[in-house]
Amino acid sequence: MPNYPISIGHPDLSANSKYIPTLYAKKLLIEFYKASVFSDIANTDYEGQIKEQGDKVEIRMLPDITINTHTKGQALTYENPESSTVTLLIDKGKYWAISIDPVDKKQSDIEFVNQWAVHASETLRTEIDGDVLQNIYSDVSSSNSGATAGVESSSFNLGTTDAVVGLTYSNILNYIVDCGTVLDEQNVPDTGRWLVLPPWACGLIKKGDLKDASLAGDATSIMRNGLIGMIDRFKIYKSNNLATASDTSDGSTAVTATKILFGHPSALTFASQMVMSETLKNPSAFGDLLRALQVYGYKVVKPEAIGCLSAYNNS
């Protein structure tokens, strides 16, 4: 079948590639990657101490020290503080490996090898990001999630499996403020706080009051530049890698709920190292083998500094 319409009786020079060849674009189609946020919401204080998969780092925590009431002339009671430890295991690894045929490389009209390697590296990064975001929500403090969140007041409903929170453009800012207050009750520092939202939640914010630039304290409305920025001390991140589950909104209606995460970088530690990235000759055929191995580990070391809002789009 010809690619361009041909009148009846006119010869088809493209049939069976007689005279008009099939051409391939000089550039590869651009790949869209899921945004990764783990490097922004976690600390990497112990990354330099790992070398290979299977290593572990013992993180020493500050000990509890008792504060006593003093009366004049009393004998002092001394204690021997003892530091506990949290173990960060470098127990995860991901790799990519591809074979490059020398004939393909020689006859190709584009430099595809480097582009394949970059594509593999970006895909690996988003895979690690998904692993982190889809698992850490189960390690948050019980006071920072659920229907009675708030270590002091127990007065904030952040959703449960049987009754997830329904977010709309008119109430999403209230829930963000509640998340901030939950961290306030845990004495989490104001600076450095982060909040990871799914794209649909970011859309609700843009439909709400913050589309008025003056209310957000910005010079340009988020409806014009698309940037949400800061809300109640949270730096907002957008991600498609957050965990989702089929929960219920009222004990009976099934909805797709997202585990929205918020917290402070001190809560989560992450360590990673590219152990190997190499090119070697194919031992059983002509050509090269390209491969890379990255090992990593992560740990919620301060559960009180991270929280989870279980919510669905109720707009």
N, C-alpha and C positions, 0 to 999 in steps of 0.2 A: 504494500500500500504506500503510495507516495506521501512525502511529508508536506509537499506543497500542491495545491489543486492543479490538475492537468486537464486540458480540454480533450475531448474524445478524438482519438486518432493521432494525438501528439505523442512522440516517444518519451518514455520515462527513463531518463538517464541515471536516476538514483537507484533503480531496481538492481538488487544484488550488488550494490556498491560499484557499478561499472565505471562511472565517471565522477559522481558526487559522493565523497566519503562522509562518514559520520565523524563529526568533530567533537572533542571533549573540551570543556572549559579549562582554561589555564589555572584557575583558582578552584580549590575545593570548597564545597558548600560550607558556610559558616555553621558551626555547632553551637547551640545554646545550652549552657551549663547551669545547673541549679546553683544559686548563690550559696557559698559556704560562709558560716559565721563563727565556727568553733574557735578560730584563732583570735576572735575579738571578744568572746564572752568568757574565755578561760585564761588562766595564768599558765605560763610555761617556765616557772621558776626552777624546775628540776630537769629540764630537757637536756642540759649539757652533761648530765651524769649517766645517761644511758648509752649503751654501745650496740647492743644486739637484742634480738627477740629472746624473751625469757628472763631478762634482767629485772630487777625490782629495786625500788628506792624506798627506804624507810624514812618517812617524814615525821620529824619530832614535833609534837604539839606543845604549846605552852601549858605548864601545870596549873591546876587550881590552887590558889593561895587563899587561906582563910583570913578574913578581916575581923579582928576581935575588938571588943569594947575595952577601953582602958580606964582604970581608976588609979589615983595617985597612990604610990607605994606598993602596988601589986607586983607579984612575981610574974614574969613573962613566960608564956608557953610557946615553945618553938616547935615547928614542924619541919619535916624533910620532904620538900616538894619532889614529885617524881613525874617525869614527862612520859606521856603515852605516845604511841606511834601509830601512824596510818601507812599502810603499805600501798604503794603505787606499782602495779604490775605492768610491765611492758609485755603483754601477753597476746597482742593482736598483730597481724601482719597482712598486708595486701601486696600483690604483685601484678605486673603485666609482662607479657613475653610475646614477641612477634618474630616471624621469619621473613627475611628479605631475599627474594630471588634475584640473582645478579642480572638475569636477562630482563626482568621487569624494570629493574633500576636503570639499566643501560638504555632501554628503549623508551622509557617514560618521558613525556614531554614536560613534566613538572617535578620539582624536588619534593617528593611525597614523604620521604623517610622522616625528616625532621617534623613535618606537620603531623604525621601519625604519632610520633613520640610526644609532642606537645598535647595532642588530643588525649592520649592515654594518661598523661600526668594530670590533666584537668579532671578527667573522669575519676581517677583514683582519689583526688582530693575531695570531690563531692561525695564519693562513697564513704570516706572516713567521716565527713561531716554528718551524713545521715546516720551512721552508726552511733555517733555521740548523741545527737539530738533525740533519737528515737529510743534511747535507753536510760538517760539520766533522770527523767521525770520520776521514775520509781524510787529514787534515792533522796528526794527532797524531804525536809522535815515535815512531820505530820501536822505541825502547827502552821505550815505554809501552803496547805492545800486542803481540799475538802469543804464541807458545808459549814464548818466551825473554825475557819482559819483565824489566826491571830493569837500569838502565844500569851498575850495579856488579856485580850477581850473575848476571844473565840466568837467574834461577831461578824465575820466576813464569809460569805458564801462564794467559794471559788469552784464549785461544781464537784459532783461525784459521778461514779459510773452509772448510777441509777437516776441521777437528776443533774445532768449537765446544764451549764448556764447557756441561755440563748442570747447572743449578742446582736444588737441592732445599732444603727448609726446614732440613735438617741441615747443609748446607755453605755456604749463601749468606753467612753472617757471615764465614766463613774467606776467601771471595773478596773481600769488602769490605775486610777487613784487608790482604789482598795488594795491592789497589789503593792503599791508603794507604801501604804500604811501598814500592811503585813510585815514588810521589811523594816519599817520604823519600829515596830514592836519588838523586833529582834536586834535593834541597835545597829543595823547594817549601815555603813557609811553612805552618805548621799551621792558622793562623787563616784563615777564609774558604773553606775547601775545600768543594766541592759534589759531589754524586753524583745523577745523574738516572736513575731506575729506571722501567721499565714497570709498570703496575698489578699484573701477575701476580707480579713479583718482590717488590713491597711485600707482597703476600699471603703469600708464602713467609716473609718476615721475621716477620709476625704469627703464623704457625704455629710458629715456632721458639722458641728459648730466651727471646727478648726479650718474649714474652707475659707473662713473670714480671717485674713492675715492679721488683722489687728488683735483678734482674740488670742492668736498663737504667739503674739509678740514678734512676728516676723515681718520683713518688708514685702515679701511676695507670698501670695496665697499658695498653699500646697496643691490647689487645683491647677496652678500654672506651672510650677516646677516639679511636682510629683514627689518632692522630698518631705518626709514627715518630721524628721529631726528628733527633737527632745519633747517629751511629754512627762510632766511631773517627775523630773530628774532621771527618767529613763531615756537612754538612747535607743531608738526603735530600729530593729533589724527585721528584714523580710526574708522568709525562707519557705521553700516547698518541702523541706526535709523533716519538719516536725512530725511526731508520731500522731497517727489517727486511729480511731477505733469506732466500732459500731456500738454506741451506748444508747441510753434512753433519756429523754428529756423530762418525762413525768412518771417514770416507772413502767410505761407501756409503749410510748412512741419511739421507734428506732430512728436515730439520727447519726450522722457522721461527726464525731466530736474530735477536736484537735487538742493536743496537750500543749498549751501555750506556756512557754517557759519565761521566767523573769528572775533576776538575781544580781549578783555582784561577782566580779572576776575571782575574788578570793574563795568562792565556793567550789570552783571546779579547776582541777589541775590537769594539764594535758602535756604529754611528752611524745615526741616523734623524731624519727631519724631515718633518712634515706640510707639504708645499709649498703645497697649496691645498685649501681646503674652502669651497665656495661654493654659493650658490643664484642662479640666473639665469632669466630668462624664456625659455620655449621659443620659438625663432625661427620655427618652422613650425607651431605649434599653440598652443591655449590651455594655460595652466598653467606650472609651474615645472620646472626641471631641477636636481637636486641631485647634486653630485659631489665627490669628494675624491681627492687624490693624495698618496701617501706614498713617499718615496724613502729608501733605506737601503743600507748595506753592512756587511760583517763580515769579519774576518780573524783567523786564528790567528797571533798575533804571537810567542808563546812556546810552541812545540810541546812543549817539555820539561815544561810545566806542565799538560798535558792528556793524558788516556789513554782507552783504549777496551777494554771487556770484551765479547767476542762470546759470547753465551750464549743458551740456550733453556730453556724450562720442562721440567724432567725429573722433576717431582714425581709 
